[in-house]
Amino acid sequence: MRIMGLDFGAKTVGVAISDPLLITAQGIEIIRRKDENKLRQTLARLEALIEEYQVTEIVLGLPKNMNDTLGSRVEATMEFKDKLERRTGLCVHTWDERLTTVAADKAMMEAGIRRENRKEYVDQIAAVLILQGFLDCRKMKQGEE
């Protein structure tokens, strides 16, 4: 049993996967597409990864505005969530992803990754942060029960 974390963007989807014990998240890839509305290949790749890693749940970053309002990216993300649920039959949770891209960029800066190379990895690292936040929250809730 594993959980997949996704950072859904206009032209990329960062993908992370949990370990089998649901403790840590690791980035596995960034799926790129030329057109924002062309999702068939993206969904097919996600299905292949779901099968390969035996994923049972998905966590999708929800890009709320800093003032907690929902913008146009949230609408696109929720449409993607619906397509993903229909196509995979898996439960797709949403997770507040505010500041994950900023945190990912900061982590890369601290690691000494050059600015021009950061764009290459930011979506994958953001997916890791989304999934790790979800895993940590779930573990805390289980500890309270």
N, C-alpha and C positions, 0 to 999 in steps of 0.2 A: 504494500500500500504506500503510495506516494502522493504528494500534492504538487501541482504545477502552479507557478506564479507567473503572471503576465503583466507586462507594461505595454499597453496598447497605444500606439501613436499614429499619426497621420500616414506615415509611410513605413513604419517599423513596428515590430512586436518583439520586445525583449522577453526571453523565456528563462525561467529558473525552475529548478526541481528540488524537492526535499529529499533527504536521505530516507531510507525505509523506516527509521524510528521516529520520523517527524520532528527532529531536533534542529537540523541545520538546512539552510538553503544554499544551493550552488547554481551559478549561472551556466547555461548550456549553449545558448545561441541567440542570435538576433535574426529574425525573419524580416527580409526587406521586400517591398513591393514598389512598383513604379507609379501606380495610381492608388490614391486613397480608397477608392470604392471597389477595387478589384481584390476580393477576399478569398476567392476559391482556392488558389494555391496556398495561401496562408492557412486556411482551415484544413486543407489536406495535409500540410506539413505538421500542424498541431496534432491532428489525428494520428499520424505516424509516431510522433514523440509520445503521445498518450499510451499507445500500444507498447512501444519500446520500453518505457519506464513503468508500465503498469499503474498509471495514474488513476486515482479514484475520485479526486476532487480538484477543482481549479479555483484559484484566487486571482481576480482581475482588479488591477488598480483603478480606482475611481477618481478622476481628476477634478475634484471640487476646487472652487475658487478659494482664495485665502479667507474671505469673509463668510465662508460656509455656504455660498450660493452655488447653484448648478449652472454651468455654462454650456456652450455648444459642444465641447469635447465630451461632456458627460452624456449627452444625447447619443453621439456616435458610439461611445463606449457601451451604452446600454443596448443599442442595436446589435453590436458585436457580441455582447453577452447572450442575447436571445439566439443569435445564429449559432453560437458555440454550444449552447445547451441543446438546441434542436439537433445539431449535427452529431454531437458526441453522446448525448443522453446523460451527461454528468452534471452534478450540481456545480454551479459557478457562483462563488461568493464574490462580493465586491469589497474592496478595502481602500480606505481613504489614503490616497497616495501623495497628498500635499507634501511638498519639500523632498520627496524621494530623489528627484532628479538633481536638486541642489546638493543633497547629501552624497549622492553618487559622484557628482563632479568634485566635491570637496575631498572625498576619499581618494579619488584618482590624483588630485593635486598633491595630497599628502604622500601618496605613493611615488610621486615624481614623474607621473605620466605627462608627457608634453601636451599642451593645449590642442594642437592639431590632431592628436591621436585620441583625445578623450571622447569625441563624438562617436568614434568607432565602438566604444564599449558602454556608453552611458545608459542605454536602454536595458542592456543585460544586467548591469549593476542595479539599476532601479527595480527591475523585476526581482532580484535577490532581496532587496530591502523590503519590498512589498510582501513577499512570501515569508521572510524572516519575522516581520512584524506580526503577521497573521499567526505563524507557528508559536511565537512567544506569547501572544495574547491567549491562544487556545490552551497552552500549557498552564498559564496562570489561572484560567477559569477552571481547569480540571483540578488544580491544586486546592482551589477554594471549596470544591464540592466534597 
